[in-house]
């Protein structure tokens, strides 16, 4: 990192996005004076229902850096909660968007069609797991796609119930809030929710026992028996539970779900909104388990920040719905489709998956030694560029939300955007842009390590 008195003469902090130096830099405290001024305006005009973990206003961004309105260069470990995995100002995405802007911004695919929509569907059909012929439908948000996946499953099976899992997050619409496990802040005050959604546990480390997979599968079987397995249309699960703290189900659990689903004619939905599109080092996180879902949901990084989501599945399932039964005015907007095609080009040719894998190796090298080291880190979960650092009592594994909040605050003050999440808010989740430079990534991780070491005594005392 460089500080204000090291600023190069004549350097313009607000110059073109492509020129943002990939180095952490603090020009002011964070948040700076201009961001604080804008926060006053925000409170005067924006609903309080929108939170902000780091109250700074961004002027421009590129690669792994967010440049705020006060001239601070902040290391981006959030990627806009996952979408901008190829950087917030990706050159190919901008080029395709500009070309499409010169043609038209919208027509609605349900009224007059355009080729880019079909091209996006073709790529997703080809890259989704499994050998069956596939079809895809495009939407705008991850929640919208998850809701439509449930609609498709219900239509195809003629059933209504859905099995979801503890720790799940699937969105903020009514149905996806029902699917979501965590009550606050996502569900508090917004009920009642669907009675057709049943939740069961997922076996995850570090608290899972050796027989946890079979015990959890027994819970699934019991839930089906108690509610009549022939009434279930679908099971929906994130191959990595992002909002729960990047929890990775233990090996064999997803395969067990596949077997149970097949036994009862239930569709298995993989929600890859956060884990898909190369973030884990493979196009889909479920590929690590060699499991083929019936329906696969994508969003976030699908169009690198432009609103686009998808549901892909076997042709007989996807084609079961009557014409005009699926859709949406902005579903598969042409600008978003062009952005997605730019993402696909880079996933196919630019070694993006290898870059994600390399980031994972760096994270393991730097963060895993902290586990059990007396600083309150009880687990570090890494799959490519999807990383969770869990805090708790090293003896009892009791969650320590104060530790995560203290470390996050330290990071923010030192120019690293590191967000807290998890069922108990005791996890720092890292979703860096896959294209972040390794040197910058290491610098950001070192700030986290410093924060863990420097805040430990006070944070542990606060929690106890």
C-alpha positions in Angstrom: 0.0 0.0 0.0 1.0 3.6 -0.6 -0.1 6.6 1.5 -1.0 10.2 0.6 2.5 11.6 0.8 3.7 9.1 -1.7 1.2 10.1 -4.4 2.8 10.5 -7.8 2.9 14.2 -8.9 0.2 15.0 -11.5 -1.6 11.7 -10.9 -5.4 12.1 -11.3 -7.3 9.8 -9.0 -10.4 10.2 -11.1 -8.9 9.4 -14.5 -10.3 6.7 -16.8 -11.4 3.5 -15.2 -8.9 1.4 -17.2 -6.1 3.4 -15.6 -6.9 2.7 -11.9 -3.6 1.5 -10.4 -3.9 -2.0 -8.9 -2.5 -1.0 -5.5 -4.2 -0.2 -2.2 -4.0 3.4 -1.3 -5.5 5.6 1.5 -5.9 9.3 0.7 -8.3 9.9 3.7 -9.8 8.0 6.5 -12.5 5.5 5.5 -15.2 6.7 5.0 -13.8 10.0 3.8 -15.4 13.5 3.9 -17.1 13.3 0.5 -18.6 9.8 1.3 -19.8 11.1 4.6 -21.5 14.1 2.8 -23.2 11.7 0.4 -24.3 9.5 3.2 -26.3 12.4 4.6 -28.1 12.7 1.2 -28.6 8.9 1.1 -30.3 9.0 4.5 -32.6 11.8 3.3 -33.7 10.1 0.2 -33.1 6.3 0.3 -35.2 3.8 2.2 -33.6 2.7 5.5 -34.4 -0.9 4.4 -31.2 -0.9 2.4 -28.1 -1.6 4.5 -24.5 -0.8 3.8 -21.6 -2.7 5.3 -19.0 -0.1 4.1 -20.5 3.4 3.7 -18.3 4.7 0.9 -19.4 5.9 -2.5 -17.5 4.5 -5.5 -16.3 6.7 -8.3 -14.9 4.0 -10.6 -13.5 0.5 -10.4 -11.2 -1.8 -12.3 -9.7 -5.2 -11.7 -9.4 -5.7 -7.9 -9.7 -2.0 -6.9 -12.6 0.2 -6.0 -11.8 3.9 -6.2 -14.0 6.0 -4.0 -15.1 9.6 -4.3 -12.4 10.6 -1.8 -9.6 9.1 -3.8 -9.1 5.9 -1.7 -8.3 2.8 -3.6 -10.0 -0.1 -1.8 -9.2 -3.8 -2.4 -12.4 -5.4 -3.6 -13.0 -8.7 -1.9 -16.8 -8.6 -2.6 -17.2 -8.3 -6.4 -20.5 -6.5 -5.8 -21.7 -9.6 -3.8 -20.4 -11.9 -6.5 -21.4 -10.5 -9.9 -18.3 -8.7 -11.1 -16.0 -11.7 -11.1 -14.2 -10.5 -14.1 -13.7 -7.0 -12.7 -16.1 -4.1 -12.4 -15.0 -2.5 -15.7 -14.2 -5.5 -17.9 -13.0 -4.4 -21.3 -14.8 -7.1 -23.4 -18.0 -6.6 -21.5 -17.8 -2.8 -22.0 -17.1 -3.3 -25.8 -20.1 -5.6 -26.3 -22.4 -3.3 -24.2 -21.3 -0.3 -26.2 -22.0 -2.0 -29.5 -25.4 -3.1 -28.3 -26.3 0.4 -27.0 -25.7 1.6 -30.6 -28.3 -0.9 -31.9 -31.1 -1.0 -29.3 -31.5 -1.4 -25.5 -34.7 -3.4 -25.3 -37.5 -5.0 -27.2 -38.6 -7.8 -24.9 -37.8 -11.3 -26.1 -41.5 -12.3 -25.7 -42.6 -9.8 -28.3 -39.7 -9.5 -30.8 -36.7 -11.8 -30.5 -32.9 -11.2 -30.9 -30.1 -13.6 -31.5 -28.0 -12.9 -28.4 -30.7 -14.5 -26.2 -30.5 -17.7 -28.1 -26.7 -17.6 -28.1 -26.6 -17.3 -24.3 -29.0 -20.3 -24.0 -26.9 -22.3 -26.4 -23.8 -21.8 -24.4 -25.5 -22.7 -21.1 -27.1 -25.8 -22.6 -23.7 -26.9 -23.8 -21.8 -26.2 -20.5 -24.4 -27.5 -18.0 -23.6 -30.9 -16.4 -25.1 -34.0 -17.9 -25.6 -35.6 -21.3 -29.3 -35.0 -21.8 -30.6 -32.5 -24.4 -31.2 -29.3 -22.6 -33.1 -26.0 -22.8 -32.6 -22.7 -21.0 -34.9 -19.8 -19.9 -33.4 -16.4 -19.1 -34.6 -14.0 -16.3 -33.2 -11.0 -14.5 -32.2 -11.8 -10.9 -31.1 -14.9 -9.0 -34.3 -14.8 -6.9 -36.4 -14.6 -10.0 -34.6 -17.6 -11.5 -35.0 -19.7 -8.4 -38.7 -18.9 -8.2 -39.1 -19.9 -11.8 -37.1 -23.1 -11.2 -39.7 -24.0 -8.5 -42.5 -23.1 -10.9 -41.1 -25.4 -13.6 -40.6 -28.2 -11.1 -44.1 -27.9 -9.9 -45.5 -27.8 -13.4 -43.5 -30.8 -14.5 -44.2 -33.0 -11.5 -47.7 -31.8 -10.6 -46.6 -31.5 -7.0 -46.3 -28.6 -4.6 -43.8 -29.1 -1.8 -40.1 -28.2 -1.9 -37.3 -29.4 0.3 -34.7 -26.7 1.2 -31.8 -26.7 3.7 -30.7 -25.1 6.9 -28.4 -22.1 6.1 -29.8 -21.7 2.6 -30.2 -18.3 0.9 -32.2 -18.2 -2.3 -33.5 -14.7 -2.6 -35.9 -12.0 -1.4 -39.1 -12.7 -3.3 -41.9 -14.4 -1.3 -41.2 -17.9 -2.5 -37.4 -17.5 -2.2 -37.8 -16.1 1.3 -39.7 -19.2 2.1 -36.8 -21.3 0.7 -34.2 -19.2 2.6 -33.4 -20.5 6.1 -31.9 -17.5 7.9 -34.7 -15.4 9.4 -32.9 -12.0 10.1 -32.5 -9.8 8.2 -34.1 -11.6 5.2 -37.5 -12.8 6.6 -38.1 -10.7 9.7 -41.5 -9.0 9.5 -42.3 -10.2 5.9 -44.3 -13.4 6.6 -46.4 -15.5 6.4 -44.3 -17.8 4.2 -45.2 -20.9 2.2 -46.2 -23.9 4.2 -45.0 -26.1 1.3 -41.3 -25.6 2.1 -39.6 -28.0 4.5 -36.0 -27.3 5.8 -33.5 -30.0 6.8 -29.8 -29.8 7.9 -26.7 -30.0 5.7 -23.5 -31.7 6.9 -20.6 -29.2 6.9 -17.3 -28.7 8.6 -15.9 -27.9 11.1 -18.6 -29.2 13.4 -19.7 -32.2 11.3 -19.0 -35.7 12.6 -17.7 -38.6 10.5 -21.2 -40.0 10.1 -22.8 -36.6 9.4 -23.6 -37.3 5.8 -25.7 -40.3 6.5 -27.3 -38.6 9.5 -28.3 -35.6 7.3 -29.6 -37.9 4.5 -31.6 -39.7 7.2 -33.1 -36.3 8.1 -34.0 -35.8 4.4 -35.7 -39.2 4.3 -37.6 -38.6 7.5 -38.8 -35.2 6.2 -40.1 -36.8 3.0 -41.8 -39.6 5.0 -43.5 -37.2 7.4 -44.8 -35.0 4.5 -45.5 -37.7 1.9 -42.6 -38.0 -0.7 -45.1 -38.0 -3.6 -46.1 -34.4 -2.7 -42.6 -33.0 -3.2 -41.8 -31.3 -6.6 -38.2 -30.4 -5.8 -35.2 -30.2 -3.6 -33.1 -27.0 -3.9 -29.6 -26.6 -2.6 -26.6 -24.4 -3.1 -23.5 -26.6 -3.9 -21.7 -24.1 -1.6 -23.9 -22.3 0.8 -22.7 -18.7 0.3 -24.7 -16.6 2.7 -24.3 -19.3 5.4 -20.5 -18.6 5.3 -19.3 -20.5 2.2 -20.2 -23.8 3.8 -19.3 -26.8 1.6 -21.5 -29.9 2.1 -19.4 -32.9 3.0 -18.4 -35.3 0.2 -21.3 -37.6 -0.7 -24.2 -35.5 0.5 -25.1 -34.1 -2.9 -24.8 -37.6 -4.4 -27.1 -38.9 -1.7 -29.6 -36.2 -2.5 -29.5 -37.2 -6.1 -30.3 -40.8 -5.2 -33.2 -39.9 -2.9 -34.6 -37.5 -5.5 -34.5 -40.2 -8.2 -36.1 -42.7 -5.9 -39.2 -40.5 -5.3 -39.4 -38.7 -8.7 -38.3 -35.4 -7.2 -36.4 -32.8 -9.2 -33.0 -31.7 -7.8 -32.4 -27.9 -8.3 -28.8 -26.6 -8.0 -28.7 -22.9 -7.0 -25.4 -21.8 -8.5 -26.3 -18.1 -8.3 -23.2 -17.4 -6.2 -21.0 -20.4 -6.8 -21.3 -20.7 -10.6 -19.6 -19.2 -13.6 -16.1 -20.1 -12.7 -15.8 -18.8 -9.2 -14.7 -22.1 -7.7 -12.3 -23.0 -10.5 -14.9 -24.9 -12.5 -17.8 -23.5 -14.4 -20.2 -25.0 -11.8 -19.4 -25.9 -8.2 -21.5 -29.0 -8.4 -19.0 -30.5 -10.9 -16.7 -31.2 -7.9 -19.3 -33.8 -6.8 -20.0 -35.3 -10.2 -23.7 -34.8 -9.6 -26.1 -33.8 -12.4 -29.0 -31.6 -11.2 -32.3 -31.6 -13.0 -32.4 -27.8 -13.0 -29.4 -25.5 -12.7 -29.8 -21.8 -11.7 -27.2 -19.1 -12.6 -27.1 -15.4 -12.0 -24.6 -12.9 -10.5 -21.4 -13.5 -12.5 -23.4 -14.7 -15.5 -23.3 -11.2 -17.0 -20.6 -9.7 -14.8 -22.8 -7.2 -13.1 -25.5 -6.8 -15.6 -28.9 -8.2 -14.5 -29.3 -11.6 -16.0 -30.2 -15.0 -14.6 -31.0 -18.4 -16.0 -32.6 -21.8 -15.5 -31.2 -24.7 -17.5 -32.5 -28.2 -17.4 -33.4 -31.3 -19.4 -35.5 -30.5 -22.5 -38.5 -32.5 -21.4 -38.6 -30.7 -18.1 -38.0 -27.2 -19.4 -40.4 -27.7 -22.4 -43.3 -29.0 -20.2 -44.5 -25.5 -19.3 -47.1 -24.1 -21.7 -46.1 -21.1 -24.0 -46.1 -17.8 -22.2 -46.1 -19.6 -18.8 -42.5 -18.3 -18.3 -41.2 -14.8 -19.1 -40.8 -11.3 -17.8 -40.5 -7.9 -19.4 -36.8 -7.6 -18.8 -36.0 -11.3 -18.8 -32.9 -11.8 -21.0 -32.5 -8.1 -21.8 -30.2 -7.7 -24.9 -27.6 -5.6 -23.1 -27.3 -8.3 -20.4 -27.1 -11.0 -23.0 -24.2 -9.3 -24.7 -22.4 -9.0 -21.4 -22.9 -12.7 -20.8 -21.5 -13.5 -24.2 -18.4 -11.5 -23.3 -18.1 -13.5 -20.0 -18.4 -16.7 -22.0 -15.6 -15.7 -24.4 -13.3 -15.2 -21.4 -14.3 -18.4 -19.6 -13.6 -20.3 -22.8 -10.3 -18.7 -23.8 -8.6 -16.7 -21.0 -7.7 -19.2 -18.4 -10.2 -17.7 -15.9 -10.8 -21.1 -14.2 -7.1 -21.5 -13.6 -6.9 -18.0 -12.1 -9.7 -18.8 -9.7 -7.9 -22.0 -8.7 -4.7 -20.1 -8.2 -6.4 -17.6 -5.9 -7.7 -20.6 -3.8 -4.1 -21.9 -3.5 -2.9 -18.5 -2.2 -5.8 -18.3 0.3 -5.1 -21.8 1.6 -1.4 -21.0 1.9 -2.0 -17.7 3.8 -5.1 -18.3 5.8 -5.2 -22.0 6.8 -2.3 -21.6 9.3 -4.5 -19.3 11.3 -6.9 -22.2 12.2 -6.4 -23.2 15.8 -3.6 -20.7 16.3 -5.1 -18.9 19.3 -6.8 -16.1 17.3 -10.3 -17.5 17.3 -10.2 -18.8 13.7 -12.0 -22.2 13.8 -12.2 -22.9 10.1 -11.1 -21.6 6.7 -13.1 -22.9 3.8 -11.7 -22.4 0.3 -13.0 -23.5 -3.1 -11.3 -21.4 -5.7 -12.2 -17.7 -5.3 -15.0 -18.5 -2.8 -13.6 -18.3 0.7 -15.0 -18.3 4.2 -13.1 -17.5 7.4 -15.1 -18.6 10.5 -14.6 -17.3 14.0 -15.4 -18.9 17.3 -14.1 -20.4 20.5 -11.4 -22.9 19.5 -12.3 -25.3 22.3 -16.1 -25.3 22.1 -16.5 -24.1 18.5 -19.1 -21.6 19.8 -19.6 -18.9 17.1 -18.0 -15.5 17.7 -19.7 -12.8 15.7 -17.8 -10.1 17.5 -14.6 -11.4 16.2 -15.8 -11.3 12.6 -17.1 -7.8 13.0 -13.9 -6.5 14.6 -11.7 -8.0 11.8 -14.1 -6.6 9.1 -13.9 -3.2 10.7 -10.1 -3.3 10.8 -10.0 -4.3 7.1 -12.4 -1.5 6.1 -10.3 1.1 8.0 -7.2 -0.2 6.1 -8.7 -0.2 2.6 -9.9 -3.8 2.2 -13.6 -4.6 1.6 -14.2 -7.8 3.6 -17.8 -8.5 4.4 -19.3 -10.6 7.3 -22.0 -13.2 6.9 -22.9 -16.7 8.1 -25.8 -18.2 10.0 -24.3 -16.6 13.2 -22.7 -13.6 11.5 -19.3 -15.1 12.5 -17.8 -15.5 9.0 -15.8 -13.2 6.8 -16.7 -14.2 3.2 -14.3 -13.3 0.4 -15.5 -13.1 -3.2 -12.6 -11.4 -4.9 -12.7 -10.7 -8.7 -11.2 -13.7 -10.3 -9.0 -11.3 -12.3 -7.5 -9.7 -9.3 -3.7 -9.5 -9.5 -2.0 -12.1 -7.2 0.1 -9.4 -5.5 -2.9 -7.3 -4.7 -4.8 -10.4 -3.5 -1.9 -11.2 -1.1 -1.8 -7.7 0.1 -5.5 -7.8 0.9 -5.2 -11.1 2.7 -2.3 -9.8 4.8 -4.5 -7.0 6.0 -7.1 -9.6 7.1 -4.3 -11.6 8.9 -3.1 -8.4 10.6 -6.7 -7.6 11.6 -7.1 -11.1 13.1 -4.0 -10.7 15.1 -4.4 -7.1 16.1 -8.1 -7.3 17.2 -8.1 -10.7 18.9 -7.9 -9.7 22.6 -10.6 -7.0 22.5 -12.9 -9.0 20.1 -12.7 -12.2 22.2 -13.4 -10.2 25.4 -16.5 -8.6 23.7 -17.9 -11.9 22.6 -17.6 -13.5 26.1 
